[in-house]
Amino acid sequence: MGVGARSATQRPGQIPALRALIPNPQLPIVMFPCIASLSFGLLLSQTILRMKPVNADSKALTEHKLIGTSAKLKMIYSTRRRFDRVAGHLWTIIPGLLSLVSRPTQPKARLFRTVTPDPVLGHVRLTGLLSEVSGADTIVLIVHGLSGNAMSHYCAHAARAAVRAGYSALRLSLRGADYSGEDILHGGITQDIWAALAAPLIAEYKHVLLLGYSVGGHVVLRAAVEQLDRRVRGAAAICPPLDLNHATIAFDDPTRAPYRSHIFRGLNRAYAATAARGRVAVPLSVVERARTCRERDALTVVNRFGFRNVDDYYARESVAPRLKNLRVPSLVVSSRHDPLVPAETVRPALESASRALSVAWVETGGHVYFPKSLDLGQPGPTGLEAQVIRWLSEQ
């Protein structure tokens, strides 16, 4: 339990237990023209996004007679909406591809290990990466998205921002996300957060800040509502689904099949490791045939964690109906054009949220990726992680 003594340099590959987590940094040559074309599309879409909204009463439009009918006005609005959607996809895809070419500098870290009790398996081992700042009394616990882990590049960005702000940072891999085969996870697995915070070395910190991405953001908000550790001073969730049922319905739409395929590959890799250790009831070959989240959750999460069905899982674990009970100051950062967690699935859950929740809707960005110039109104450096860490520091 606690933290292992072995240190890691800025090359994450020097941590033997985590070598399997690092993707091949060499992209096939065919990917480079793809990146170039996508980048051109992004620049084009952003040029259009920077255009002033069209107004039928605009003096310029009147003087130059650019629009003579309402039909043309509707066409321009429709065109802009299409570019908005395209920009959201590009902001989601391109940064992920570029991270495979040039991975972000990893802050100095050492391997973190702890154990959490489990009523079925007895205990489950958890791992992560711990970056320590001498003299810091605050630690930022960072939680990855559904098919990510502690090595995900956005987690490295967050850890680096935390360290620069003078805080220690723990990038936690939720159960099984490190491909250890320990277990599988689900969208409300807050037990892993509490187990990490109870580890001896982490327990020494006086203050805790939580930061999660995507489904990890949902887990973080659930933890903030539960507030089982009074050291938790603030929480931030980046592009989180809030209602698991509504989010799943949207994500299972046929138009999002490429995203599902990508995420399922990562989940199936982790599931394969768990199946190899005999810790799952449904064979890997059956799970691999699932084509929707709902179908996959029924085969994996429902079976493993004792839910009656997927509706029971989504109802019991969704943070949406619990946000009214939120007391810990929390921040949600969402993109208006997120292609994975559409804004229309998020807004209804915010209507009944307590005043402890602040929300930042960002016009330019995709799923968990935003421009380096992003300004959330906080003093200091721009950029998502720097701005979010600054917000958390003031809570």
N, C-alpha and C positions, 0 to 999 in steps of 0.2 A: 504494500500500500504506500501511497505517497508518491515521491518523485525519484526516479532513478538517478544515479550519480554520473552517468555517462554524458559528456558534453557533445554538442554538435557545432560545427562551424557554419559559415554561410552557405555551404553546399549541403543541401538536405540529404543527398545520397550518402553522406558519411554516417548517417544513423542507420545501422543495419536493419533494424526492425521496420523501418519505413521505406526501404528501397523499392518494395513492391508498389508503393503508392505513386511513384513518380513516373509519369508517362514518358514515352520516348520523345526527347526534345527535337528530333529530326523529322520535320514534316515532309511528306512526299512532294516532289517538285511541282506536281500538278496543283498543289494548294496555293502556290504563290500567285498565279494569275487569278485564281478565285478571290484571294484577298484583295488584289489590286482592283478587280472589277467591283467588289463589294464596297471598297473604300471610295471609289468614284461615285457609286450610287449614294453613299452616305453624305459625301460632300454636296452632291446635287440636291438631295433632300433637305439638308440643313440650309442651303441657300434659299429654298422655297419657304422653309419654316421661319426664316428671319424676315420674310415679307410681311408688311403690315396687313392685318385682317381687312378683308374687303368690306366696305360699307357702301350701301346703295346711295347714301346721301353724301358721300365723299365729294368734296369740291373738285378734286382732281378728276374723279370719274365723270363728274358733270361737265367740266370744262372740255375734257378731251373726248367725251362721248365714247368711252371704252366699253361701256355696257349699256345696251339699249333695252334689254328685256330681263325679266326675273329668271327666265330659263338659263341665261348665260351666267347670272349670279349664282344660281344653284350649282351649275356645272363647275364653277371655280371653287366653291365650298367643297363639293364632292371630290375634286382633284386634290385639294389640300388634305382632306381626311385620308385619302389613299396614301399620300406621301407621309403623313403622320404615322400610319401603320407600318409602312416600309421602313421608316427611320427607326421605329421601335425594334423591328427585326434586326436591322443592321447594327444597332447599338448592343444587341444581345449576342450576335454571332461574331462580329469582327474582333472585339476584345478577347473573346475566348480563343479564337484562332491565333491571334497575335501572341497570346501568352504561351503558346506552345513553341513559338519561335524564340521569344525572349522572355524567360520567366523572371518575375520580380525578385529583387534581392531579398533573400530570406534573412530576417533578423536573427541574431545569435540565439540559439535555443537548445534546450536539452529535452530528452525524452521524458514524458510524464506518464506515470502508471498509477492506477488505483483500481479498486474493486467495488462493485455495487451489488448488494444482495438481490436475489431474484427468487420468487416463490416457485418457479418451475425448474430453473437450472441450478439453483443453489446460490451461485454467484456468477457475475459477468465481469470480465476484465475490460477496463477502458484505457485508452492511450491518448496522448496529445503531445503538443510541443509547448514548452514553457520558456518564455523569455523574461528574465528577471532584471529589474532595475534596482540597483543598490539603494537602500534607504526608502524605497517606495512603500507606502502603506495602503495603496489601492491597486487592485488587479482587474483587468478587463478580461472577461471570459467570452471567447469568440466561438460561435457555433455555425457550422457549414450548412449548405443546402442539402436536398434530398439524396443526391448521388455523389456528394462531395465528401471531404474529410479534412483533417487538420492541415493537409498539404495543399489544399485548394488555394489558388493564387490570390483570390479576393481575401481569404483569411490572412495571407501574408501581408497584404496591404493594410489590413486592420491592425495587425500586430505591430507593424512598423510605425503606424500613426500613434498607437498607444505608447510605445517606447519613447518616441520623440516627445510626447507630452509628459513624460516622466512616470508613466505607469508600467507595471509589469503586465504581461499578457499571457493568457493560456488559450491556445487553439485546441479545442477539444474535439476528438473524433467520437461521435455518438456510437453506441454499441454496434460492432460489426462493420462500421464504415471504413475501418482500417484494413479490411480484408483478412482479419485474424480468424474469422469463422466463429467468433464468440457468440453471436446472436444476430438478429435483424432488428431494425428500428421502426418506429412509426412516428407520425406527425405530432404527437403530444408527449414524447418520452422525457418528461422533466426529471425523472429519477436520476438520469445520467448527470444532469447539471448539479443536483444536490449532492450526489456522490463525489463529484469532482471538487466542489467547494468544501466538502468535509475532509478531504485528504489533508494529512497533517501539515504539510508545508503551505498549502493554500489557506488553511484555517488560521494562519498567522496574520493574514491581511485584515486590516480594520474595515476597509470598504471594498465593495464589489460592484462593478459595472457590467451589464450584460449586453452583448451585441450579436445579433444573429442575421443570417442571410436566407431569404426565401423560406423554405420550411423550417430552417433553423431559427428564423425570425419568429415564426409561429410558436415554436417551442419556448423561445425566450419570453415572449409575451405571456404564455401560459405560466411560466415560472414566476414572472412579475406579479401575476394575479394571485398565485399561491402564496408568495412571500414567506416561504418556510425558513429563509435565512435573513435575519434582520440587517445584515451587512449590505444587502442589495440596495444600492442608492439610486440606481437609474437603469433603464433598459432602452435599447434601440433595435428596431426591426427593419431590415432593408427588403422591400418588395415582398412582404409576407402574404400568403393566403390567410384569410381570417376565418372564413367559413369553409371548412374542408369539403362539404358537400357541393356548394356552389362552385368552388375552385376546381373540383374534380370534374364536374359536368362541363365546364369550359375547357379544361385541359384535354378532355377526352374527345373534343370536337375533331372530326377528320382533318381539318386544316392544320392541326397541331401535331399530326402524326410524326413528322421528323423530330420534333422536340421529345416526344414520348420515346421514340426509338433510341435517341441519344441517352436519355436518363435511364431507361430500362437496361441498357448495356451495363452501366455502372452498378445498378441495383442487382442485376443478375450475376455480376462478378462477385459481389459480396455474398449473395445468396448461395452461390456455388461453394464458396469457402465454408459457409455454415453447414450446408448439406453434406459436405465431405466429412464433417465431424459428427454427423448424425444428430444434429440439433434442430432439424425441421421435420415436419410431418408430411409435407407435400413434395414430391420429387421435383428436382430442378427442371426436368424435361417438360413437366406440366406447367410450371410457372413461366418458362420461356415462351410458351405459346400464348400467353396473355397479351392482348393488344390494347387494352384500356387500363387506366389506373383503377377503376372500380373493379374490374375483373381480377387484376393483380392483387389488390388489397384483400379481396375475398379469399384468395388462395393463400396469402402469406400472413398479413397482419391479423385478420380475424381468427385464423387457425392458431397462431402463436400466442396471442394475448387474451383469448377467451371472450371476444366480443360475440354477440349473437349473430350479427351480420354487418355488412358495410355501413348500413344506415346507423346502426348502434355505435359503431366506431366513430363515424363522423360527428354524431350528436354528442357523444361523451367526451370527445377530445377537442372539438373546435373551441377556439378562444372567443369567437364572436359573441355568444350570449353571456360571456363572463366579463367582458370589457367594462360593463357597468360597475363591477366590483374592484376595478383597478385602483390601487392607491399609490403604487410606486410611479414616480414621474417617468413617462415612457414616450418614445418618439417612433413614428412610422414614417419611413421615406418610401414613396411609391412613384412609379412612372405612369404618366397618363396614357402611355402607349406601350405598356408592358405586354409582350405577346404571350407570356406564360401565365401571368396572374392578371387578367383584365381588370381595369379600373371598376367596371360595373359589378364585379364580384366582391370588391372591397368596400365600396361606399356604403351599402346598406348596413354593414356591421359597425360602421363608425357612428351611426345615428344615435345609438344608445350608449356609447362609450362615456366613461367618466371624464371629468375635467383633467384628470391626471395624464390623459393621452393627448399629445400634440401630433399633428399630421402635416407633412410637407409633400405636396404634389409637385412633381418635377415635369416640365414640359419636354425637355430634351434628355433622352436616355432610354434604356431598354430594361431587361431583367437583370438586376443587381449591378449593372454597369452604367456609368454616367461620365460626362466630360470632366476633365481635370480642372476645368474652370468653375465647377459647380459651387454655388454660393448659397448656403442655407440661412444666411443672415448672421452667421457667427463670426466674431473677430478672428484674425489669424489667417493661416494658409487656406486656400480654396481646395476643392476636391472632396469627394464623398466622405472618405474615412476621417480626414482631418477635421472637417466640419462636424461630423457626428461625434467624434471623440470630444471636441470642444463643447458641444451641447451637453454631453454626458457629464463633463467635468464641472458644470455649473449646477448640477442637481444635488 
